[in-house]
Structures are given as C-alpha cells and as structure tokens.
Amino acid sequence: MQEPTPPDQVLARRIESAEAAAGVWCHEALSKLRPGAISEIERVAGGVLAFCGPRSPLTQGRGLGMAGPVTENEVDRIEHFFRHRGVDAALQLSPYADPTLVEALSRRGFTVTLFLHALTRPLPSLTAQPPPPGVEVRRVDPADAGVWARLVAQGFAEHGEVTPEAVELNQLLFHAPQATCFWAFLDGRPVGGGAMATHDGLASLFGMATLPEARRRGVQRALLEARLAHAASSGCAVASVVTLPGTTSQRNAERAGFTVAYTRVMLSKRWC
C-alpha cells in the first residue's frame, strides 16, 4: 500500500501550485493591460515557464517538479524556452521538487543565486486587529490603480528612481480577478500598500512596501492584518508569504503568526 504524502509536502504542493497559477494569470493580466505585449507561457514539468520581457522579474519558472519525475526531454524544453528568447534561465525551486529535476539541472550547470523563505499560517475566522493610532488600511479602488502602483514602486525603490516597468508590474494586479490590493494611510496620507491573491483556498500575500519616512509606525503589520482578515472572510484556510531570509518582512510575518514552511532556491543559468 502506498504511504500517505506527508502533510508538509502536501502544503508545499499547494503553495507551488499557486505559484504556477500566478505565472499564468500574470501573463493574462499583461495581455489585458498592454495588448500586443510580449508575453508567453509554457506548461512543463508540472509547473509554468513565463516570459514577460527580457528584464521582467516575471520571466522565470515556477512550481516545477512538484508532479513527479521529470524527463530529460522536459529539461530540454525548460532550457530552450529561455535560450530561444535570449534570456538567462531563472527557476524558483521548492526543496520538495522531484530529485530527477534537481539532478538534471545540476548536471546542466544551473547554479543557486538566491534563497527565499515560504512562510505560512492557518486562517481561522478572524478579524483584523485595530491598527496603530493614525494608521488606516483600505482596499484600493481600480480608479486609483496608477497612484497605488507608483506608491508601492516608490516604497521598494526607497529614495531611488521609480521606473515605468516597476509601476506597470504593480498595475497588472488590477487586471487579475484573483488579486486584491490594499493601501495604508498614515495621518490621512497614503504611505504603503500590499496585495494578495487567492488560489484553491490559499491566500498568497505579496507586493508589500512602505515609504521610508513612514516605517516603524506599524504600517506593515496593519497591512498584514487587513489582508489576513480579508483572506479569512473570502474562505481561505491558509495564508502564505515569501520573504528573503532574515529581513524585516520575515520578522513582521512571524509576529503575525507565520512560520517558515520551507526554503526555496532560485536557480539560474547563463548562456554565454
């Protein structure tokens, strides 16, 4: 008799499935936001490869190797997808990906370039905790998409220049029915934002940024709480968030009840 799949592996498959779905809906949203834009996807090895332009952070593979053994032909397709479009290969890989994929990528010269923590927490019925004095969180009206997109881009850029590409990346969310955007106000002024998307009862939280001058005022925590409450009211049972290890974002998530489920790696390969 086949042994049952361990609960942590079941959870990982669920999270990686949501990641693969995100690759698809980002492609679809870009097609709506900018008709005629270069955007292509390919389903392979149980996941999704996406190309949204040579400099786009969305150009990568997600959810690969989670559906069982991967063949050499499938790895050929992964390499061809990126090489044919003249970009370096970039793959986010779960530690629960099938060993056949890991071994094949290692033989072909893929190297680790980044580590990412996937954190989760259950979502019983809950309501958002009251935000700190002066902080208010609201859902974003589509009419304010441009303002919100630039605000969040500025939060990530800090005091640097905000690029049109970064603003467009955030505006994609208003063309994806799976996504909901929130922003935070401090003393009546918008100072931060965050987003979430749902897939099969899982709420993925992402895109959270606060302007530098508004940090350490409880804005990030308020954005987390508001999105968790919205996810619970939408029928989600689990929430996930991905952070760089050891960052303020990880610490804020852990204070909100998240724990590290596993650590992903970003694997890359250059062609010259």
KOLBA-651860 format. One record per residue (C-alpha): x, y negated, z negated; residue in three letters; residue number from 0. Coordinates in nm, 2 decimals. Example, Ala and Ser with C-alpha at 12.3 -4.5 7.8 and 13.67 -1.06 7.14 Angstrom:
// residues 2
<<1.23, 0.45, -0.78>, "ALA", 0>
<<1.37, 0.11, -0.71>, "SER", 1>
This chain:
// residues 272
<<0.00, 0.00, 0.00>, "MET", 0>
<<0.13, -0.34, 0.09>, "GLN", 1>
<<0.23, -0.56, -0.20>, "GLU", 2>
<<0.03, -0.88, -0.25>, "PRO", 3>
<<0.20, -1.20, -0.14>, "THR", 4>
<<0.35, -1.39, -0.45>, "PRO", 5>
<<0.15, -1.70, -0.55>, "PRO", 6>
<<0.44, -1.93, -0.49>, "ASP", 7>
<<0.48, -1.81, -0.13>, "GLN", 8>
<<0.10, -1.84, -0.07>, "VAL", 9>
<<0.13, -2.21, -0.19>, "LEU", 10>
<<0.43, -2.27, 0.04>, "ALA", 11>
<<0.25, -2.13, 0.34>, "ARG", 12>
<<-0.04, -2.36, 0.26>, "ARG", 13>
<<0.19, -2.67, 0.24>, "ILE", 14>
<<0.38, -2.58, 0.55>, "GLU", 15>
<<0.06, -2.52, 0.74>, "SER", 16>
<<-0.05, -2.87, 0.65>, "ALA", 17>
<<0.29, -3.00, 0.77>, "GLU", 18>
<<0.25, -2.82, 1.11>, "ALA", 19>
<<-0.11, -2.97, 1.14>, "ALA", 20>
<<0.04, -3.31, 1.07>, "ALA", 21>
<<0.26, -3.27, 1.37>, "GLY", 22>
<<-0.04, -3.21, 1.58>, "VAL", 23>
<<-0.26, -3.50, 1.45>, "TRP", 24>
<<0.03, -3.75, 1.47>, "CYS", 25>
<<0.07, -3.66, 1.84>, "HIS", 26>
<<-0.31, -3.70, 1.89>, "GLU", 27>
<<-0.31, -4.03, 1.69>, "ALA", 28>
<<-0.02, -4.17, 1.90>, "LEU", 29>
<<-0.21, -4.09, 2.22>, "SER", 30>
<<-0.51, -4.29, 2.09>, "LYS", 31>
<<-0.30, -4.58, 1.96>, "LEU", 32>
<<-0.09, -4.62, 2.27>, "ARG", 33>
<<-0.24, -4.44, 2.57>, "PRO", 34>
<<0.03, -4.32, 2.80>, "GLY", 35>
<<0.29, -4.30, 2.53>, "ALA", 36>
<<0.55, -4.02, 2.55>, "ILE", 37>
<<0.42, -3.76, 2.31>, "SER", 38>
<<0.43, -3.38, 2.34>, "GLU", 39>
<<0.39, -3.08, 2.11>, "ILE", 40>
<<0.46, -2.71, 2.14>, "GLU", 41>
<<0.35, -2.44, 1.90>, "ARG", 42>
<<0.62, -2.18, 1.84>, "VAL", 43>
<<0.74, -1.95, 1.56>, "ALA", 44>
<<0.43, -2.01, 1.35>, "GLY", 45>
<<0.49, -2.39, 1.35>, "GLY", 46>
<<0.48, -2.70, 1.56>, "VAL", 47>
<<0.75, -2.89, 1.75>, "LEU", 48>
<<0.67, -3.26, 1.82>, "ALA", 49>
<<0.84, -3.52, 2.05>, "PHE", 50>
<<0.71, -3.87, 1.99>, "CYS", 51>
<<1.01, -4.05, 2.14>, "GLY", 52>
<<1.39, -4.03, 2.11>, "PRO", 53>
<<1.41, -4.24, 1.79>, "ARG", 54>
<<1.09, -4.14, 1.62>, "SER", 55>
<<1.11, -3.97, 1.28>, "PRO", 56>
<<0.81, -3.77, 1.40>, "LEU", 57>
<<1.03, -3.59, 1.66>, "THR", 58>
<<1.10, -3.27, 1.47>, "GLN", 59>
<<0.98, -2.92, 1.40>, "GLY", 60>
<<0.76, -2.84, 1.11>, "ARG", 61>
<<0.61, -2.53, 0.95>, "GLY", 62>
<<0.84, -2.29, 1.14>, "LEU", 63>
<<0.90, -1.93, 1.04>, "GLY", 64>
<<0.60, -1.90, 0.80>, "MET", 65>
<<0.41, -1.65, 1.00>, "ALA", 66>
<<0.66, -1.36, 1.00>, "GLY", 67>
<<0.97, -1.26, 1.20>, "PRO", 68>
<<1.09, -1.49, 1.47>, "VAL", 69>
<<1.23, -1.36, 1.80>, "THR", 70>
<<1.53, -1.48, 1.99>, "GLU", 71>
<<1.30, -1.60, 2.27>, "ASN", 72>
<<1.12, -1.83, 2.02>, "GLU", 73>
<<1.45, -1.97, 1.91>, "VAL", 74>
<<1.54, -2.03, 2.27>, "ASP", 75>
<<1.22, -2.23, 2.31>, "ARG", 76>
<<1.30, -2.44, 2.00>, "ILE", 77>
<<1.64, -2.53, 2.14>, "GLU", 78>
<<1.50, -2.60, 2.48>, "HIS", 79>
<<1.23, -2.83, 2.35>, "PHE", 80>
<<1.48, -3.07, 2.21>, "PHE", 81>
<<1.77, -3.03, 2.46>, "ARG", 82>
<<1.53, -3.07, 2.76>, "HIS", 83>
<<1.42, -3.41, 2.62>, "ARG", 84>
<<1.78, -3.53, 2.55>, "GLY", 85>
<<1.74, -3.55, 2.17>, "VAL", 86>
<<1.91, -3.37, 1.88>, "ASP", 87>
<<1.71, -3.09, 1.73>, "ALA", 88>
<<1.56, -3.16, 1.38>, "ALA", 89>
<<1.37, -2.89, 1.19>, "LEU", 90>
<<1.22, -2.91, 0.84>, "GLN", 91>
<<1.25, -2.56, 0.70>, "LEU", 92>
<<1.10, -2.40, 0.39>, "SER", 93>
<<1.30, -2.15, 0.18>, "PRO", 94>
<<1.01, -1.91, 0.24>, "TYR", 95>
<<1.07, -1.92, 0.62>, "ALA", 96>
<<1.13, -1.57, 0.76>, "ASP", 97>
<<1.50, -1.47, 0.73>, "PRO", 98>
<<1.51, -1.39, 1.10>, "THR", 99>
<<1.47, -1.76, 1.18>, "LEU", 100>
<<1.73, -1.87, 0.93>, "VAL", 101>
<<1.98, -1.62, 1.06>, "GLU", 102>
<<1.92, -1.72, 1.42>, "ALA", 103>
<<1.96, -2.09, 1.36>, "LEU", 104>
<<2.28, -2.03, 1.16>, "SER", 105>
<<2.43, -1.83, 1.45>, "ARG", 106>
<<2.34, -2.11, 1.69>, "ARG", 107>
<<2.52, -2.38, 1.50>, "GLY", 108>
<<2.23, -2.56, 1.31>, "PHE", 109>
<<2.36, -2.74, 1.00>, "THR", 110>
<<2.19, -2.88, 0.69>, "VAL", 111>
<<2.16, -3.26, 0.69>, "THR", 112>
<<1.91, -3.33, 0.42>, "LEU", 113>
<<1.73, -3.18, 0.12>, "PHE", 114>
<<1.36, -3.26, 0.03>, "LEU", 115>
<<1.16, -3.16, -0.27>, "HIS", 116>
<<0.80, -3.04, -0.22>, "ALA", 117>
<<0.61, -3.11, -0.54>, "LEU", 118>
<<0.25, -3.00, -0.62>, "THR", 119>
<<-0.01, -3.03, -0.88>, "ARG", 120>
<<-0.36, -2.89, -0.92>, "PRO", 121>
<<-0.66, -3.11, -0.88>, "LEU", 122>
<<-0.94, -3.05, -1.13>, "PRO", 123>
<<-1.22, -3.30, -1.14>, "SER", 124>
<<-1.06, -3.63, -1.24>, "LEU", 125>
<<-1.09, -4.00, -1.20>, "THR", 126>
<<-0.82, -4.25, -1.16>, "ALA", 127>
<<-0.66, -4.38, -1.48>, "GLN", 128>
<<-0.71, -4.75, -1.53>, "PRO", 129>
<<-0.42, -4.94, -1.35>, "PRO", 130>
<<-0.19, -5.17, -1.55>, "PRO", 131>
<<-0.31, -5.53, -1.60>, "PRO", 132>
<<-0.30, -5.73, -1.28>, "GLY", 133>
<<-0.29, -5.42, -1.05>, "VAL", 134>
<<-0.58, -5.32, -0.83>, "GLU", 135>
<<-0.59, -5.04, -0.57>, "VAL", 136>
<<-0.84, -5.03, -0.28>, "ARG", 137>
<<-0.90, -4.83, 0.03>, "ARG", 138>
<<-0.78, -5.01, 0.34>, "VAL", 139>
<<-1.04, -5.13, 0.59>, "ASP", 140>
<<-0.95, -5.05, 0.95>, "PRO", 141>
<<-0.97, -5.42, 1.03>, "ALA", 142>
<<-0.67, -5.47, 0.81>, "ASP", 143>
<<-0.46, -5.19, 0.97>, "ALA", 144>
<<-0.20, -5.42, 1.11>, "GLY", 145>
<<-0.14, -5.61, 0.78>, "VAL", 146>
<<-0.12, -5.29, 0.58>, "TRP", 147>
<<0.11, -5.13, 0.83>, "ALA", 148>
<<0.35, -5.42, 0.82>, "ARG", 149>
<<0.33, -5.44, 0.44>, "LEU", 150>
<<0.43, -5.07, 0.39>, "VAL", 151>
<<0.70, -5.10, 0.65>, "ALA", 152>
<<0.84, -5.40, 0.46>, "GLN", 153>
<<0.83, -5.20, 0.14>, "GLY", 154>
<<1.05, -4.93, 0.30>, "PHE", 155>
<<1.28, -5.19, 0.46>, "ALA", 156>
<<1.31, -5.38, 0.13>, "GLU", 157>
<<1.49, -5.71, 0.23>, "HIS", 158>
<<1.58, -5.58, 0.58>, "GLY", 159>
<<1.41, -5.64, 0.91>, "GLU", 160>
<<1.08, -5.47, 0.99>, "VAL", 161>
<<1.09, -5.30, 1.33>, "THR", 162>
<<0.79, -5.27, 1.56>, "PRO", 163>
<<0.85, -4.90, 1.56>, "GLU", 164>
<<0.80, -4.88, 1.18>, "ALA", 165>
<<0.48, -5.08, 1.20>, "VAL", 166>
<<0.34, -4.86, 1.48>, "GLU", 167>
<<0.43, -4.54, 1.28>, "LEU", 168>
<<0.21, -4.67, 0.99>, "ASN", 169>
<<-0.07, -4.77, 1.23>, "GLN", 170>
<<-0.10, -4.42, 1.36>, "LEU", 171>
<<-0.28, -4.33, 1.03>, "LEU", 172>
<<-0.58, -4.54, 1.13>, "PHE", 173>
<<-0.63, -4.32, 1.44>, "HIS", 174>
<<-0.63, -3.99, 1.25>, "ALA", 175>
<<-0.95, -3.88, 1.08>, "PRO", 176>
<<-0.75, -3.67, 0.83>, "GLN", 177>
<<-0.58, -3.97, 0.68>, "ALA", 178>
<<-0.69, -4.23, 0.43>, "THR", 179>
<<-0.49, -4.54, 0.34>, "CYS", 180>
<<-0.47, -4.74, 0.02>, "PHE", 181>
<<-0.31, -5.06, -0.08>, "TRP", 182>
<<-0.22, -5.21, -0.41>, "ALA", 183>
<<-0.27, -5.57, -0.52>, "PHE", 184>
<<-0.07, -5.75, -0.80>, "LEU", 185>
<<-0.25, -6.06, -0.93>, "ASP", 186>
<<-0.46, -6.06, -0.61>, "GLY", 187>
<<-0.16, -6.03, -0.37>, "ARG", 188>
<<-0.10, -5.71, -0.16>, "PRO", 189>
<<0.23, -5.57, -0.27>, "VAL", 190>
<<0.22, -5.20, -0.18>, "GLY", 191>
<<0.05, -4.91, 0.00>, "GLY", 192>
<<0.02, -4.54, 0.03>, "GLY", 193>
<<-0.16, -4.28, 0.24>, "ALA", 194>
<<-0.29, -3.93, 0.21>, "MET", 195>
<<-0.42, -3.66, 0.45>, "ALA", 196>
<<-0.63, -3.35, 0.39>, "THR", 197>
<<-0.60, -3.01, 0.54>, "HIS", 198>
<<-0.77, -2.69, 0.42>, "ASP", 199>
<<-0.83, -2.81, 0.07>, "GLY", 200>
<<-0.48, -2.95, 0.03>, "LEU", 201>
<<-0.41, -3.33, -0.01>, "ALA", 202>
<<-0.07, -3.44, 0.12>, "SER", 203>
<<0.04, -3.78, -0.03>, "LEU", 204>
<<0.29, -3.98, 0.17>, "PHE", 205>
<<0.39, -4.32, 0.30>, "GLY", 206>
<<0.41, -4.50, -0.04>, "MET", 207>
<<0.61, -4.82, -0.06>, "ALA", 208>
<<0.61, -5.13, -0.28>, "THR", 209>
<<0.77, -5.47, -0.21>, "LEU", 210>
<<1.09, -5.51, -0.41>, "PRO", 211>
<<0.96, -5.80, -0.62>, "GLU", 212>
<<0.66, -5.60, -0.74>, "ALA", 213>
<<0.84, -5.30, -0.86>, "ARG", 214>
<<0.84, -5.18, -1.23>, "ARG", 215>
<<0.49, -5.31, -1.27>, "ARG", 216>
<<0.30, -4.98, -1.24>, "GLY", 217>
<<0.21, -5.02, -0.87>, "VAL", 218>
<<0.34, -4.68, -0.75>, "GLN", 219>
<<0.17, -4.50, -1.04>, "ARG", 220>
<<-0.16, -4.68, -0.97>, "ALA", 221>
<<-0.14, -4.58, -0.60>, "LEU", 222>
<<-0.07, -4.22, -0.70>, "LEU", 223>
<<-0.36, -4.21, -0.94>, "GLU", 224>
<<-0.61, -4.36, -0.69>, "ALA", 225>
<<-0.51, -4.11, -0.42>, "ARG", 226>
<<-0.53, -3.81, -0.66>, "LEU", 227>
<<-0.88, -3.92, -0.77>, "ALA", 228>
<<-0.99, -3.96, -0.40>, "HIS", 229>
<<-0.84, -3.62, -0.31>, "ALA", 230>
<<-1.03, -3.45, -0.60>, "ALA", 231>
<<-1.36, -3.62, -0.50>, "SER", 232>
<<-1.30, -3.50, -0.15>, "SER", 233>
<<-1.30, -3.14, -0.26>, "GLY", 234>
<<-0.92, -3.08, -0.25>, "CYS", 235>
<<-0.79, -2.83, -0.51>, "ALA", 236>
<<-0.42, -2.91, -0.48>, "VAL", 237>
<<-0.21, -3.22, -0.40>, "ALA", 238>
<<0.14, -3.22, -0.26>, "SER", 239>
<<0.41, -3.49, -0.21>, "VAL", 240>
<<0.76, -3.47, -0.06>, "VAL", 241>
<<1.04, -3.67, -0.20>, "THR", 242>
<<1.42, -3.70, -0.18>, "LEU", 243>
<<1.57, -3.53, -0.49>, "PRO", 244>
<<1.65, -3.74, -0.79>, "GLY", 245>
<<1.46, -4.05, -0.67>, "THR", 246>
<<1.22, -4.29, -0.84>, "THR", 247>
<<0.95, -4.14, -0.62>, "SER", 248>
<<1.02, -3.80, -0.76>, "GLN", 249>
<<1.02, -3.92, -1.12>, "ARG", 250>
<<0.69, -4.11, -1.06>, "ASN", 251>
<<0.53, -3.79, -0.92>, "ALA", 252>
<<0.65, -3.58, -1.21>, "GLU", 253>
<<0.50, -3.84, -1.45>, "ARG", 254>
<<0.17, -3.80, -1.26>, "ALA", 255>
<<0.17, -3.42, -1.33>, "GLY", 256>
<<0.36, -3.29, -1.02>, "PHE", 257>
<<0.62, -3.02, -1.04>, "THR", 258>
<<0.88, -2.91, -0.78>, "VAL", 259>
<<0.74, -2.61, -0.59>, "ALA", 260>
<<1.04, -2.56, -0.36>, "TYR", 261>
<<1.31, -2.75, -0.18>, "THR", 262>
<<1.31, -2.78, 0.20>, "ARG", 263>
<<1.61, -2.84, 0.42>, "VAL", 264>
<<1.64, -3.05, 0.73>, "MET", 265>
<<1.84, -2.86, 0.99>, "LEU", 266>
<<1.99, -3.04, 1.28>, "SER", 267>
<<2.19, -2.96, 1.60>, "LYS", 268>
<<2.36, -3.20, 1.84>, "ARG", 269>
<<2.42, -3.11, 2.20>, "TRP", 270>
<<2.75, -3.29, 2.25>, "CYS", 271>
